[in-house]
Amino acid sequence: MKKQVLLMGGSYFIGKKIVDILLDNDYSIYTLNRGTREDNDKRVINLKCDRNDAEEMKNILSKYVFDIVIDVSALNRLQAEILYDSLNKENLKQFLFISSSAVYDVENFSIPYNEETPLKENKYWTAYGANKIEAESFLIESFQQTKTNLIIIRPPYVYGENNYAQRESFIFEHICSDRPIIIPNSGNTYLQFIYTTDLANIILTLLNAKLDTISIFNVGNKKSFTIKEWIECCENVAGKKARIIEYDYKKYNRCVRDFFPFFDYDNVLDTSKINEFYSNETDFEHGLKIAFGWYCNNKDSIIFKEDIIRNEESIIMDLNYI
């Protein structure tokens, strides 16, 4: 009998890839979202609900019994609580929560951060990281005395086709349009990535592994890249060199996110624990090549943030760069 899976946030990017992988492996998939974007695969049952509406969530989810719940979209403790309270947990065997590398105390500890590194709100991710920490804490407290296995995974930056976050597409757009890419003046900040298909395959592996009642894993590629190395990889798949401006943003009292899609800090995780279960990974440039193909086919529908464009123009004028 097929295992019944509820996937919160299963209609786009990470969620969609998880749906595709699980369908290929004979799971029965339900997704829940507000209905603004549905999975057109007829094998997927789409449930429509605002996950912030506690009453409606209970009305809808009380009708179903799931073996597995995968929560891609929870941003805070309240959303985690509403989902937990809405589920019929009698037959629930596994609950998997996608958290974030943003939870670590990066201001007081050094890379690579492992699963035992203390958690703390930091100056880079602020409330986003703090809210993920609170959601994790609630789930651990709630599931530790139950028969349900809780799996928490903490990814760094996820890339790949259908990525709504303007990261690799931001660089591709600048390269293809011959627009200068403004980067922090050091250019040596380390970034770690994971390809969306690899993330989905890790989840599939963990769902079939024998784990402790509470299991927490960092996930991510084994190799990290400096900002300059990452842009060079984007250049390679686009077949064109980038125009790069190294900018001392602190001197001009600006924030790095005013002009660049990443925070200026080393975001690198120790992934040795997950590699004991799953160590395969997509070649980075191969994954970027697929992402670039998606960008080329969808660039007309990608709307880049107007404030970033204005900031770039202002910086270029300040530097008298042509």
Secondary structure, DSSP 8 states (H G I E B T S, - for coil): ---EEEEET-SSHHHHHHHHHHHHTT-EEEEEE-SSS----TTEEEEE--TT-HHHHHHHHTT---SEEEES---SHHHHHHHHHHS--TT--EEEEE--GGGB-TTTS-SSB-TTS-B---TTTHHHHHHHHHHHHHHHHHHTTSSSEEEEEE-SEEESTT--SSSHHHHHHHHHTT--EEEESS---EE-EEEHHHHHHHHHHHHTS---SEEEEE---SS-EEHHHHHHHHHHHHTS---EEEE-TTTTT--GGGTSSS-SS-B-B--HHHHTT------HHHHHHHHHHHHHHHGGG----HHHHHHHHHHHHHTT--
